[in-house]
Structure formats: C-alpha cells, structure tokens
Amino acid sequence: MQPITPQDIQIRIDQLAGQDLYVHLELTTGAYASHLDSARHPASAFISNAEVRYTQGSISGAGPYRVGLKTTRGWIYAEGLTHVDEMEKERLILAGHDSQGKLIVALQLSRETF
C-alpha cells in the first residue's frame, strides 16, 4: 500500500460514480486486540458486499483523509484513511493505519464481490 494522493483518489471515485458496486467498510478501535490493552474501549463496525450506487463522491482533508459517497438515500462516510492499494486497478481499496501500522479503517469499492 502507498500513501494516498488525494487527486488520484478523486479521479477513481469519479470513475466509479453511477455504477452498481459492492462496498466493504470496516472500522476498529482495537476490538480485535482489546485483551492486550484493557484501557482501550473496544469498538468496531463491519459491512461487506453491500450493494451501493453513489451519485457523487469526494475525498477531503489534509491527511488522514475523509471519503464521502452520496447515495440516493443517504451517505457512506469513512474518516482516517491514509493508504491506497496502488496495485488494484479495478477495485478501489483504501485503508487507514495508526502510528503502529495497525488497520483502523478500510473502505473498498468494487464491481465484483469481495
């Protein structure tokens, strides 16, 4: 994974708009490892292979970044994104890592299921 370049991500977001896609959105504040640090409040959210079509999307912030996708009935929003899988050309795979390199947030969009 490489650090996000917002301009490149915006182009990819625009290219996927208006299509039937699958979304994977994941967030964790340490729920998988709370047994290692009882002071951390464990919380997580996970949705995978939900069908979505967004009408517009944008990336914002100075890093870590936020991505918002406007659907016909609401919004999909991910904050804390730091990296992109540059090897993926068909899917958009974004992740946010903490200072230790651990995954905090992931947002993935694809025409095919994950």
Z-matrix of the N, CA and C atoms (Angstrom, degrees):
N
C 1 1.455
C 2 1.530 1 108.66
N 3 1.328 2 113.79 1 148.44
C 4 1.457 3 121.27 2 -179.07
C 5 1.526 4 109.65 3 -120.28
N 6 1.339 5 117.56 4 154.12
C 7 1.463 6 119.50 5 175.67
C 8 1.532 7 110.68 6 -58.22
N 9 1.307 8 115.70 7 146.21
C 10 1.458 9 122.31 8 -178.72
C 11 1.518 10 111.07 9 -68.80
N 12 1.328 11 115.62 10 135.21
C 13 1.456 12 123.73 11 166.79
C 14 1.529 13 105.43 12 -108.80
N 15 1.327 14 117.89 13 107.18
C 16 1.464 15 120.71 14 -171.37
C 17 1.528 16 114.61 15 -52.90
N 18 1.334 17 117.64 16 -40.36
C 19 1.458 18 120.16 17 -178.43
C 20 1.528 19 111.27 18 -61.68
N 21 1.327 20 117.46 19 -39.62
C 22 1.462 21 121.31 20 179.39
C 23 1.527 22 110.94 21 -67.83
N 24 1.321 23 116.33 22 -39.90
C 25 1.461 24 120.29 23 -180.00
C 26 1.524 25 110.18 24 -67.50
N 27 1.330 26 117.70 25 -39.25
C 28 1.467 27 120.18 26 178.92
C 29 1.519 28 110.67 27 -60.73
N 30 1.315 29 117.65 28 -40.42
C 31 1.474 30 121.02 29 177.50
C 32 1.522 31 110.05 30 -60.64
N 33 1.319 32 116.99 31 -44.62
C 34 1.468 33 120.67 32 -179.46
C 35 1.523 34 111.34 33 -66.34
N 36 1.331 35 117.42 34 -39.78
C 37 1.464 36 121.34 35 177.38
C 38 1.529 37 109.72 36 -61.09
N 39 1.332 38 116.28 37 -45.59
C 40 1.463 39 120.87 38 -179.96
C 41 1.528 40 111.34 39 -62.67
N 42 1.316 41 117.84 40 -38.34
C 43 1.466 42 122.04 41 -179.31
C 44 1.528 43 112.31 42 -65.71
N 45 1.322 44 117.67 43 -29.56
C 46 1.464 45 121.22 44 -177.81
C 47 1.532 46 113.46 45 -90.47
N 48 1.322 47 117.60 46 -11.60
C 49 1.466 48 121.00 47 -177.93
C 50 1.521 49 111.21 48 -60.72
N 51 1.343 50 115.71 49 144.20
C 52 1.453 51 121.76 50 175.97
C 53 1.518 52 114.94 51 78.13
N 54 1.324 53 117.91 52 9.69
C 55 1.459 54 122.14 53 179.99
C 56 1.517 55 110.70 54 -111.78
N 57 1.327 56 115.91 55 155.15
C 58 1.462 57 120.53 56 172.04
C 59 1.520 58 107.81 57 -75.78
N 60 1.326 59 116.00 58 119.80
C 61 1.458 60 122.01 59 -175.52
C 62 1.523 61 110.42 60 -131.07
N 63 1.314 62 114.53 61 169.25
C 64 1.457 63 122.13 62 170.35
C 65 1.526 64 106.53 63 -113.41
N 66 1.318 65 114.93 64 140.39
C 67 1.454 66 120.36 65 -179.69
C 68 1.526 67 109.70 66 -117.78
N 69 1.314 68 114.01 67 141.84
C 70 1.465 69 122.14 68 170.60
C 71 1.520 70 104.74 69 -123.88
N 72 1.321 71 116.67 70 123.82
C 73 1.462 72 121.99 71 179.28
C 74 1.512 73 107.62 72 -133.48
N 75 1.310 74 115.60 73 126.42
C 76 1.463 75 121.24 74 -175.17
C 77 1.521 76 108.67 75 -138.34
N 78 1.317 77 115.93 76 140.25
C 79 1.458 78 122.60 77 178.30
C 80 1.516 79 108.13 78 -142.68
N 81 1.316 80 116.27 79 134.91
C 82 1.458 81 119.53 80 174.50
C 83 1.528 82 109.65 81 -145.40
N 84 1.310 83 115.42 82 138.97
C 85 1.464 84 120.62 83 175.14
C 86 1.526 85 109.58 84 -107.64
N 87 1.307 86 115.69 85 21.94
C 88 1.448 87 119.82 86 178.88
C 89 1.509 88 113.41 87 114.97
N 90 1.309 89 117.37 88 16.05
C 91 1.462 90 120.63 89 -177.47
C 92 1.522 91 111.72 90 -60.73
N 93 1.332 92 116.37 91 -31.36
C 94 1.461 93 119.40 92 -178.96
C 95 1.529 94 112.42 93 -76.71
N 96 1.330 95 115.95 94 -18.14
C 97 1.467 96 118.93 95 -175.09
C 98 1.526 97 112.60 96 -129.72
N 99 1.312 98 118.55 97 23.79
C 100 1.463 99 120.64 98 -177.73
C 101 1.524 100 111.68 99 -64.65
N 102 1.312 101 116.98 100 -21.14
C 103 1.463 102 119.42 101 178.40
C 104 1.533 103 111.56 102 -68.40
N 105 1.332 104 117.35 103 -17.35
C 106 1.460 105 121.38 104 178.34
C 107 1.525 106 112.72 105 -87.10
N 108 1.325 107 117.07 106 -21.86
C 109 1.465 108 121.58 107 -178.05
C 110 1.522 109 108.11 108 -146.34
N 111 1.310 110 116.94 109 95.29
C 112 1.465 111 121.19 110 -175.82
C 113 1.531 112 112.58 111 -68.33
N 114 1.343 113 118.29 112 -12.83
C 115 1.455 114 121.04 113 179.03
C 116 1.527 115 111.82 114 -77.05
N 117 1.317 116 117.53 115 -19.26
C 118 1.463 117 121.00 116 -180.00
C 119 1.521 118 109.85 117 -80.10
N 120 1.299 119 114.91 118 134.42
C 121 1.472 120 119.80 119 175.34
C 122 1.526 121 107.73 120 -81.00
N 123 1.322 122 117.79 121 114.67
C 124 1.460 123 119.21 122 -177.56
C 125 1.533 124 111.24 123 -76.79
N 126 1.320 125 115.16 124 127.16
C 127 1.462 126 120.55 125 176.40
C 128 1.523 127 107.63 126 -149.50
N 129 1.316 128 115.85 127 145.69
C 130 1.455 129 119.46 128 176.14
C 131 1.517 130 109.73 129 -156.09
N 132 1.322 131 115.08 130 160.61
C 133 1.458 132 122.59 131 173.71
C 134 1.511 133 106.94 132 -143.17
N 135 1.332 134 116.01 133 145.89
C 136 1.456 135 119.93 134 -175.12
C 137 1.520 136 108.92 135 -152.42
N 138 1.307 137 115.98 136 128.75
C 139 1.456 138 121.97 137 171.43
C 140 1.517 139 106.21 138 -141.51
N 141 1.320 140 116.43 139 134.27
C 142 1.462 141 119.69 140 -177.79
C 143 1.518 142 110.20 141 -139.25
N 144 1.306 143 115.58 142 139.87
C 145 1.459 144 124.20 143 177.48
C 146 1.527 145 113.68 144 61.31
N 147 1.321 146 115.87 145 31.19
C 148 1.461 147 119.72 146 172.02
C 149 1.530 148 107.59 147 -81.09
N 150 1.319 149 116.28 148 136.24
C 151 1.457 150 120.15 149 179.72
C 152 1.520 151 109.31 150 -77.94
N 153 1.319 152 115.09 151 137.41
C 154 1.457 153 120.25 152 -177.63
C 155 1.534 154 109.10 153 -148.91
N 156 1.305 155 114.03 154 151.02
C 157 1.469 156 122.22 155 170.63
C 158 1.522 157 104.76 156 -139.44
N 159 1.308 158 116.68 157 122.02
C 160 1.458 159 118.70 158 179.11
C 161 1.520 160 109.99 159 -111.75
N 162 1.329 161 114.54 160 148.99
C 163 1.454 162 120.44 161 -177.10
C 164 1.521 163 112.31 162 -92.10
N 165 1.308 164 116.33 163 -26.87
C 166 1.464 165 120.99 164 175.94
C 167 1.511 166 108.64 165 -156.34
N 168 1.314 167 115.46 166 155.60
C 169 1.453 168 120.51 167 179.03
C 170 1.505 169 110.10 168 -151.25
N 171 1.327 170 115.57 169 158.29
C 172 1.459 171 118.75 170 179.01
C 173 1.523 172 110.54 171 -153.67
N 174 1.324 173 114.11 172 155.15
C 175 1.460 174 122.26 173 172.40
C 176 1.520 175 106.43 174 -113.63
N 177 1.319 176 116.24 175 138.47
C 178 1.463 177 119.89 176 -179.12
C 179 1.518 178 110.04 177 -145.36
N 180 1.319 179 114.66 178 170.20
C 181 1.456 180 121.55 179 179.80
C 182 1.513 181 111.27 180 104.16
N 183 1.327 182 114.58 181 173.52
C 184 1.458 183 121.23 182 -179.31
C 185 1.520 184 111.22 183 -106.90
N 186 1.309 185 117.30 184 5.95
C 187 1.461 186 122.86 185 -179.28
C 188 1.517 187 109.80 186 96.87
N 189 1.323 188 116.67 187 122.82
C 190 1.455 189 128.27 188 -6.54
C 191 1.523 190 111.64 189 -56.55
N 192 1.335 191 115.19 190 156.50
C 193 1.451 192 122.44 191 -171.53
C 194 1.522 193 112.93 192 -104.22
N 195 1.337 194 114.23 193 161.26
C 196 1.455 195 122.76 194 174.58
C 197 1.523 196 108.36 195 -116.38
N 198 1.329 197 116.63 196 140.28
C 199 1.463 198 121.84 197 172.68
C 200 1.514 199 107.47 198 -123.44
N 201 1.320 200 115.86 199 128.79
C 202 1.455 201 122.53 200 175.86
C 203 1.517 202 109.47 201 -121.39
N 204 1.325 203 116.09 202 136.08
C 205 1.464 204 122.34 203 179.41
C 206 1.524 205 108.22 204 -124.17
N 207 1.320 206 117.63 205 119.28
C 208 1.463 207 122.23 206 -178.91
C 209 1.523 208 109.00 207 -89.63
N 210 1.319 209 115.66 208 119.11
C 211 1.460 210 121.47 209 175.73
C 212 1.525 211 108.47 210 -99.67
N 213 1.321 212 116.48 211 176.51
C 214 1.467 213 119.16 212 179.34
C 215 1.517 214 112.30 213 -68.32
N 216 1.344 215 117.64 214 -19.98
C 217 1.465 216 120.96 215 -177.13
C 218 1.526 217 114.40 216 -121.18
N 219 1.299 218 118.36 217 5.49
C 220 1.464 219 119.19 218 -179.80
C 221 1.517 220 111.83 219 165.32
N 222 1.315 221 115.44 220 -154.38
C 223 1.457 222 122.02 221 -174.94
C 224 1.522 223 111.26 222 -129.77
N 225 1.310 224 115.07 223 150.48
C 226 1.467 225 123.52 224 166.39
C 227 1.520 226 104.82 225 -116.67
N 228 1.323 227 115.80 226 133.08
C 229 1.458 228 119.79 227 -171.35
C 230 1.521 229 109.31 228 -141.19
N 231 1.312 230 117.39 229 133.07
C 232 1.467 231 122.36 230 175.07
C 233 1.522 232 108.43 231 -134.02
N 234 1.319 233 115.82 232 133.71
C 235 1.467 234 120.92 233 179.98
C 236 1.516 235 109.48 234 -126.70
N 237 1.327 236 115.83 235 147.95
C 238 1.459 237 121.19 236 179.08
C 239 1.515 238 113.13 237 99.28
N 240 1.322 239 117.29 238 16.19
C 241 1.468 240 121.74 239 -177.45
C 242 1.522 241 110.76 240 -77.19
N 243 1.320 242 116.00 241 135.11
C 244 1.460 243 121.41 242 -177.00
C 245 1.531 244 114.26 243 -126.80
N 246 1.339 245 117.57 244 -25.46
C 247 1.461 246 120.87 245 -171.69
C 248 1.525 247 112.46 246 -135.39
N 249 1.329 248 115.30 247 157.12
C 250 1.455 249 123.34 248 176.85
C 251 1.523 250 108.56 249 -130.23
N 252 1.315 251 116.29 250 145.11
C 253 1.464 252 120.77 251 173.64
C 254 1.524 253 106.97 252 -83.45
N 255 1.316 254 116.28 253 98.78
C 256 1.465 255 122.63 254 -176.09
C 257 1.520 256 112.46 255 -68.66
N 258 1.322 257 117.98 256 -18.95
C 259 1.459 258 121.35 257 -178.85
C 260 1.526 259 111.73 258 -75.85
N 261 1.318 260 116.58 259 -21.94
C 262 1.462 261 121.56 260 -179.57
C 263 1.525 262 109.69 261 -82.31
N 264 1.307 263 116.19 262 120.62
C 265 1.469 264 120.16 263 178.34
C 266 1.522 265 111.77 264 -105.65
N 267 1.324 266 118.11 265 -27.87
C 268 1.464 267 121.90 266 -179.37
C 269 1.528 268 111.90 267 -90.92
N 270 1.331 269 116.56 268 -31.71
C 271 1.462 270 121.33 269 -179.66
C 272 1.528 271 109.14 270 -110.43
N 273 1.313 272 115.94 271 149.44
C 274 1.462 273 120.98 272 173.59
C 275 1.514 274 107.11 273 -102.69
N 276 1.319 275 116.13 274 114.30
C 277 1.461 276 121.80 275 -177.87
C 278 1.520 277 108.30 276 -120.36
N 279 1.333 278 115.39 277 111.27
C 280 1.457 279 123.18 278 -179.87
C 281 1.519 280 108.99 279 -115.61
N 282 1.322 281 116.17 280 146.54
C 283 1.464 282 121.20 281 179.40
C 284 1.515 283 109.25 282 -143.45
N 285 1.315 284 114.56 283 154.87
C 286 1.458 285 121.67 284 173.20
C 287 1.514 286 108.23 285 -121.53
N 288 1.308 287 116.40 286 127.82
C 289 1.459 288 121.93 287 -178.58
C 290 1.522 289 109.55 288 -117.34
N 291 1.342 290 116.19 289 146.03
C 292 1.454 291 120.04 290 176.73
C 293 1.527 292 110.07 291 -80.89
N 294 1.326 293 117.04 292 -175.98
C 295 1.469 294 121.36 293 -176.66
C 296 1.524 295 113.05 294 -65.10
N 297 1.333 296 117.00 295 -16.97
C 298 1.463 297 120.99 296 177.12
C 299 1.523 298 112.18 297 -96.75
N 300 1.337 299 116.92 298 2.97
C 301 1.450 300 121.10 299 179.26
C 302 1.513 301 114.50 300 85.25
N 303 1.319 302 117.35 301 8.17
C 304 1.465 303 120.58 302 -179.76
C 305 1.522 304 110.45 303 -83.39
N 306 1.328 305 116.14 304 143.77
C 307 1.452 306 121.92 305 179.62
C 308 1.524 307 110.44 306 -67.32
N 309 1.327 308 115.40 307 129.89
C 310 1.461 309 122.17 308 177.12
C 311 1.530 310 109.99 309 -112.21
N 312 1.343 311 116.33 310 -41.41
C 313 1.457 312 121.11 311 -177.40
C 314 1.523 313 109.25 312 -146.44
N 315 1.327 314 116.33 313 145.61
C 316 1.461 315 121.93 314 175.24
C 317 1.516 316 108.90 315 -138.34
N 318 1.324 317 115.99 316 138.26
C 319 1.461 318 122.90 317 173.74
C 320 1.511 319 106.86 318 -132.71
N 321 1.319 320 116.28 319 122.81
C 322 1.459 321 121.13 320 -177.04
C 323 1.519 322 109.30 321 -133.01
N 324 1.333 323 115.54 322 137.81
C 325 1.457 324 122.13 323 178.33
C 326 1.515 325 108.64 324 -128.47
N 327 1.345 326 115.93 325 137.72
C 328 1.457 327 119.94 326 -177.18
C 329 1.524 328 110.36 327 -154.48
N 330 1.326 329 116.22 328 151.24
C 331 1.463 330 121.15 329 172.69
C 332 1.536 331 110.69 330 -77.15
N 333 1.325 332 116.80 331 -19.67
C 334 1.468 333 123.60 332 179.56
C 335 1.524 334 108.76 333 -112.31
N 336 1.338 335 117.28 334 156.63
C 337 1.466 336 120.49 335 177.77
C 338 1.517 337 110.54 336 -65.27
N 339 1.310 338 115.15 337 158.43
C 340 1.465 339 121.46 338 178.79
C 341 1.514 340 110.30 339 -90.41
